[in-house]
Amino acid sequence: MLGVAGVAAAAADALGTTITALAGGPVRSLAIIGWFAALALINLRGVGFAAGVVALVTSIKLIPLALFVEVGI
């Protein structure tokens, strides 16, 4: 469980670099709680829904790579 909390804290820190309101204080804590709530909701929806979320996130990550290959950079 500590590893998951570390990942949530790192995600909040990464968001804090672009959204300064998330850099610290109670807003950062709410962001971490929101991260856990989102993961819990995905888990409660079931394996099929979670697989769809994984497929969506994977395609979001792969689309820019495919564009770079297509453009030839």
DSSP file (Angstrom, degrees, kcal/mol; ACC not computed):
  #  RESIDUE AA STRUCTURE BP1 BP2  ACC     N-H-->O    O-->H-N    N-H-->O    O-->H-N    TCO  KAPPA ALPHA  PHI   PSI    X-CA   Y-CA   Z-CA
    1    1 A M     >        0   0    0      0, 0.0     4,-2.1     0, 0.0     5,-0.2   0.000 360.0 360.0 360.0 -32.3    0.0    0.0    0.0
    2    2 A L  H  >  +     0   0    0      1,-0.2     4,-2.1     2,-0.2     5,-0.1   0.856 360.0  55.4 -65.6 -33.6    2.9    2.4    0.6
    3    3 A G  H  > S+     0   0    0      2,-0.2     4,-2.0     1,-0.2    -1,-0.2   0.905 107.8  48.2 -64.4 -40.9    4.1    1.9   -2.9
    4    4 A V  H  > S+     0   0    0      2,-0.2     4,-2.4     1,-0.2    -2,-0.2   0.899 110.7  51.3 -66.0 -40.4    0.7    3.0   -4.3
    5    5 A A  H  X S+     0   0    0     -4,-2.1     4,-2.4     1,-0.2    -1,-0.2   0.877 108.5  52.4 -63.8 -36.9    0.7    6.0   -1.9
    6    6 A G  H  X S+     0   0    0     -4,-2.1     4,-2.4     2,-0.2    -1,-0.2   0.900 109.2  48.8 -64.8 -40.9    4.1    6.9   -3.2
    7    7 A V  H  X S+     0   0    0     -4,-2.0     4,-2.5     2,-0.2    -2,-0.2   0.907 111.4  49.8 -65.4 -41.4    2.9    6.8   -6.8
    8    8 A A  H  X S+     0   0    0     -4,-2.4     4,-2.1     2,-0.2    -2,-0.2   0.904 112.0  48.1 -63.7 -40.9   -0.1    8.9   -5.9
    9    9 A A  H  X S+     0   0    0     -4,-2.4     4,-2.2     2,-0.2    -2,-0.2   0.894 111.7  49.9 -66.4 -39.4    2.2   11.5   -4.2
   10   10 A A  H  X S+     0   0    0     -4,-2.4     4,-2.5     2,-0.2    -2,-0.2   0.889 109.6  51.3 -65.9 -38.6    4.5   11.5   -7.2
   11   11 A A  H  X S+     0   0    0     -4,-2.5     4,-2.4     2,-0.2    -2,-0.2   0.906 110.4  49.0 -64.2 -40.7    1.5   12.1   -9.6
   12   12 A A  H  X S+     0   0    0     -4,-2.1     4,-1.9     2,-0.2    -2,-0.2   0.887 111.2  50.2 -65.2 -38.4    0.4   15.0   -7.4
   13   13 A D  H  X S+     0   0    0     -4,-2.2     4,-0.9     2,-0.2    -2,-0.2   0.910 110.3  49.7 -65.1 -41.7    3.9   16.4   -7.5
   14   14 A A  H >X S+     0   0    0     -4,-2.5     3,-0.7     1,-0.2     4,-0.6   0.911 112.5  46.8 -64.6 -41.6    4.1   16.1  -11.3
   15   15 A L  H >X S+     0   0    0     -4,-2.4     4,-3.4     1,-0.2     3,-0.8   0.843 104.6  63.4 -66.9 -31.3    0.7   17.8  -11.6
   16   16 A G  H 3< S+     0   0    0     -4,-1.9     7,-0.3     6,-0.3    -1,-0.2   0.736  94.0  61.1 -65.0 -23.2    2.0   20.5   -9.2
   17   17 A T  H << S+     0   0    0     -4,-0.9    -1,-0.2    -3,-0.7    -2,-0.2   0.800 118.4  27.4 -74.0 -27.1    4.7   21.5  -11.6
   18   18 A T  H << S+     0   0    0     -3,-0.8     2,-0.7    -4,-0.6    -2,-0.2   0.772 127.1  43.4-102.2 -33.7    2.1   22.4  -14.2
   19   19 A I  S >< S-     0   0    0     -4,-3.4     3,-2.1    -5,-0.1    -1,-0.3  -0.899  72.0-164.2-113.7 100.0   -0.9   23.4  -12.0
   20   20 A T  G >  S+     0   0    0     -2,-0.7     3,-1.5     1,-0.3     4,-0.3   0.730  82.8  68.2 -62.8 -23.0    0.7   25.4   -9.2
   21   21 A A  G >  S+     0   0    0      1,-0.3     3,-0.5     2,-0.1    -1,-0.3   0.784  98.4  53.3 -66.0 -24.0   -2.4   25.0   -6.9
   22   22 A L  G <  S+     0   0    0     -3,-2.1    -6,-0.3    -7,-0.2    -1,-0.3   0.385  81.5  95.6 -89.3   4.3   -1.6   21.3   -6.6
   23   23 A A  G <  S-     0   0    0     -3,-1.5     2,-0.3    -7,-0.3    -1,-0.2   0.773  97.0 -28.4 -69.9 -25.1    2.0   22.0   -5.5
   24   24 A G  S X> S+     0   0    0     -3,-0.5     3,-0.5    -4,-0.3     4,-0.5  -0.990  93.4  48.8-172.5 176.7    1.2   21.8   -1.8
   25   25 A G  H 3> S-     0   0    0     -2,-0.3     4,-1.5     1,-0.2     3,-0.4  -0.306 104.9 -28.2  78.1-159.3   -1.2   22.1    1.1
   26   26 A P  H 3> S+     0   0    0      0, 0.0     4,-2.4     0, 0.0    -1,-0.2   0.776 132.0  61.9 -67.9 -26.6   -4.8   20.8    1.3
   27   27 A V  H <> S+     0   0    0     -3,-0.5     4,-2.0     2,-0.2    -2,-0.2   0.900 103.6  50.1 -66.9 -38.6   -5.3   20.9   -2.5
   28   28 A R  H  X S+     0   0    0     -4,-0.5     4,-2.1    -3,-0.4    -1,-0.2   0.909 109.9  50.9 -63.3 -41.4   -2.4   18.4   -3.0
   29   29 A S  H  X S+     0   0    0     -4,-1.5     4,-2.5     1,-0.2    -2,-0.2   0.903 109.4  50.2 -62.6 -41.1   -4.0   16.2   -0.4
   30   30 A L  H  X S+     0   0    0     -4,-2.4     4,-2.6     1,-0.2    -1,-0.2   0.866 107.9  53.8 -65.1 -35.5   -7.4   16.4   -2.2
   31   31 A A  H  X S+     0   0    0     -4,-2.0     4,-2.1     2,-0.2    -2,-0.2   0.909 109.9  47.2 -64.6 -41.1   -5.6   15.5   -5.5
   32   32 A I  H  X S+     0   0    0     -4,-2.1     4,-2.1     2,-0.2    -2,-0.2   0.916 112.8  48.6 -66.4 -42.8   -4.1   12.3   -3.8
   33   33 A I  H  X S+     0   0    0     -4,-2.5     4,-2.4     1,-0.2    -2,-0.2   0.901 110.8  51.7 -62.8 -39.9   -7.5   11.4   -2.3
   34   34 A G  H  X S+     0   0    0     -4,-2.6     4,-2.6     2,-0.2    -1,-0.2   0.877 106.5  54.0 -62.8 -38.1   -9.1   11.9   -5.8
   35   35 A W  H  X S+     0   0    0     -4,-2.1     4,-2.2     2,-0.2    -2,-0.2   0.934 111.5  44.5 -60.9 -47.1   -6.5    9.6   -7.3
   36   36 A F  H  X S+     0   0    0     -4,-2.1     4,-2.4     1,-0.2    -2,-0.2   0.883 112.3  52.6 -65.4 -38.2   -7.4    6.9   -4.9
   37   37 A A  H  X S+     0   0    0     -4,-2.4     4,-2.5     2,-0.2    -2,-0.2   0.912 109.2  49.3 -64.3 -42.3  -11.1    7.5   -5.4
   38   38 A A  H  X S+     0   0    0     -4,-2.6     4,-2.3     1,-0.2    -2,-0.2   0.923 112.3  47.6 -63.1 -43.6  -10.7    7.2   -9.1
   39   39 A L  H  X S+     0   0    0     -4,-2.2     4,-2.3     1,-0.2    -2,-0.2   0.892 111.7  50.8 -64.4 -38.4   -8.8    3.9   -8.8
   40   40 A A  H  X S+     0   0    0     -4,-2.4     4,-2.6     2,-0.2    -2,-0.2   0.911 110.0  49.6 -65.5 -42.0  -11.3    2.6   -6.4
   41   41 A L  H  X S+     0   0    0     -4,-2.5     4,-1.7     2,-0.2    -2,-0.2   0.908 111.0  49.2 -64.0 -41.3  -14.2    3.4   -8.7
   42   42 A I  H  X S+     0   0    0     -4,-2.3     4,-0.9     1,-0.2     8,-0.3   0.924 112.6  48.7 -61.8 -43.0  -12.4    1.7  -11.6
   43   43 A N  H >< S+     0   0    0     -4,-2.3     3,-0.6     1,-0.2    -2,-0.2   0.899 110.1  51.0 -63.7 -41.4  -11.8   -1.3   -9.4
   44   44 A L  H 3< S+     0   0    0     -4,-2.6    -1,-0.2     1,-0.2    -2,-0.2   0.805 101.3  62.4 -68.4 -28.6  -15.5   -1.4   -8.3
   45   45 A R  H 3< S-     0   0    0     -4,-1.7    -1,-0.2     1,-0.2     4,-0.2   0.776 111.6-117.3 -69.8 -25.1  -16.8   -1.3  -11.9
   46   46 A G    <X  -     0   0    0     -4,-0.9     4,-2.2    -3,-0.6    -1,-0.2  -0.451  27.8 -62.1 116.0 173.6  -15.1   -4.6  -12.6
   47   47 A V  H  > S+     0   0    0      1,-0.2     4,-2.6     2,-0.2     5,-0.2   0.878 125.3  54.6 -66.5 -40.6  -12.4   -6.2  -14.8
   48   48 A G  H  > S+     0   0    0      2,-0.2     4,-1.7     1,-0.2    -1,-0.2   0.924 111.4  44.3 -61.6 -44.8  -14.0   -5.4  -18.1
   49   49 A F  H  > S+     0   0    0     -4,-0.2     4,-2.2     2,-0.2    -1,-0.2   0.912 112.7  52.0 -65.1 -42.9  -14.2   -1.7  -17.3
   50   50 A A  H  X S+     0   0    0     -4,-2.2     4,-2.4    -8,-0.3    -2,-0.2   0.884 107.4  52.9 -62.1 -38.4  -10.7   -1.7  -16.0
   51   51 A A  H  X S+     0   0    0     -4,-2.6     4,-2.3     1,-0.2    -1,-0.2   0.887 108.3  50.9 -63.9 -38.0   -9.5   -3.4  -19.2
   52   52 A G  H  X S+     0   0    0     -4,-1.7     4,-2.3     2,-0.2    -2,-0.2   0.892 109.2  50.3 -64.9 -39.6  -11.2   -0.6  -21.2
   53   53 A V  H  X S+     0   0    0     -4,-2.2     4,-2.7     2,-0.2     5,-0.2   0.916 110.5  49.7 -63.8 -43.3   -9.5    2.1  -19.1
   54   54 A V  H  X S+     0   0    0     -4,-2.4     4,-2.4     1,-0.2    -2,-0.2   0.914 111.2  49.3 -62.1 -42.6   -6.1    0.4  -19.7
   55   55 A A  H  X S+     0   0    0     -4,-2.3     4,-2.3     2,-0.2    -2,-0.2   0.904 112.3  48.6 -63.2 -41.2   -6.8    0.3  -23.4
   56   56 A L  H  X S+     0   0    0     -4,-2.3     4,-2.2     2,-0.2    -2,-0.2   0.939 113.1  45.7 -64.5 -47.7   -7.8    3.9  -23.5
   57   57 A V  H  X S+     0   0    0     -4,-2.7     4,-1.8     1,-0.2    -2,-0.2   0.891 112.2  52.4 -64.6 -38.7   -4.8    5.1  -21.5
   58   58 A T  H  X S+     0   0    0     -4,-2.4     4,-2.1    -5,-0.2    -1,-0.2   0.920 110.0  47.6 -63.3 -44.0   -2.4    3.0  -23.7
   59   59 A S  H  X S+     0   0    0     -4,-2.3     4,-2.1     1,-0.2    -1,-0.2   0.880 108.4  55.1 -66.5 -35.3   -3.8    4.4  -26.9
   60   60 A I  H  < S+     0   0    0     -4,-2.2    -1,-0.2     1,-0.2    -2,-0.2   0.884 112.3  44.2 -62.4 -36.5   -3.5    8.0  -25.5
   61   61 A K  H  X S+     0   0    0     -4,-1.8     4,-0.7     1,-0.2    -2,-0.2   0.837 115.9  46.9 -75.3 -32.3    0.2    7.2  -24.8
   62   62 A L  H  X S+     0   0    0     -4,-2.1     4,-2.6     1,-0.2     5,-0.2   0.751  94.9  73.3 -84.8 -23.8    0.8    5.6  -28.2
   63   63 A I  H  X S+     0   0    0     -4,-2.1     4,-2.3     1,-0.2     5,-0.2   0.929  98.0  47.0 -59.7 -47.7   -0.9    8.1  -30.4
   64   64 A P  H  > S+     0   0    0      0, 0.0     4,-2.3     0, 0.0    -1,-0.2   0.898 112.4  51.4 -61.6 -36.8    1.9   10.8  -30.1
   65   65 A L  H  X S+     0   0    0     -4,-0.7     4,-2.1     1,-0.2    -2,-0.2   0.919 109.6  49.3 -63.9 -42.0    4.5    8.1  -30.7
   66   66 A A  H  X S+     0   0    0     -4,-2.6     4,-2.5     1,-0.2    -1,-0.2   0.885 109.7  52.1 -64.2 -37.7    2.7    7.0  -33.9
   67   67 A L  H  X S+     0   0    0     -4,-2.3     4,-2.7    -5,-0.2     5,-0.3   0.906 107.9  51.5 -64.9 -41.1    2.5   10.6  -35.0
   68   68 A F  H  X>S+     0   0    0     -4,-2.3     5,-1.8     1,-0.2     4,-1.8   0.912 112.2  46.3 -61.1 -41.5    6.2   11.1  -34.5
   69   69 A V  H  <5S+     0   0    0     -4,-2.1    -2,-0.2     2,-0.2    -1,-0.2   0.906 113.4  49.5 -66.8 -41.0    6.9    7.9  -36.6
   70   70 A E  H  <5S+     0   0    0     -4,-2.5    -2,-0.2     1,-0.2    -1,-0.2   0.902 113.6  44.6 -65.6 -41.6    4.5    9.1  -39.3
   71   71 A V  H  <5S-     0   0    0     -4,-2.7    -1,-0.2    -5,-0.2    -2,-0.2   0.803 111.6-123.3 -74.3 -28.3    6.0   12.6  -39.5
   72   72 A G  T  <5       0   0    0     -4,-1.8    -3,-0.2    -5,-0.3    -4,-0.1   0.709 360.0 360.0  95.3  23.7    9.5   11.1  -39.5
   73   73 A I      <       0   0    0     -5,-1.8    -4,-0.2    -6,-0.2    -5,-0.1   0.485 360.0 360.0 -82.4 360.0   11.0   12.9  -36.5
